[in-house]
Amino acid sequence: MYVIVLLMFVTLGAERDALEVSHKDGKLLEFHTYEDCYNHVVENIDDLKEFAKSEFDGAPIKKILCVQKY
């Protein structure tokens, strides 16, 4: 399974700099393939950016990754 992880540009010493996106509209976001995960990111990039900004007080996204969940 693959999940979406957002890496953020935050100040040095910040408590956290990454966020796993686990749900959207109450639906679990886990993908069977990297391609499914990537396609979801492409189709929902604006929503992901807004979600990240709300969680990190307006900080910009550094990178969006689809990573294999272990």
ABEGO torsion letter per residue (X at the ends): XBBBBBBBBBBBGBABABBBBABBGGBBBBBABAAAAAAAAAAAAAAAAAAAAAAAGGBBBABBBBBBBX
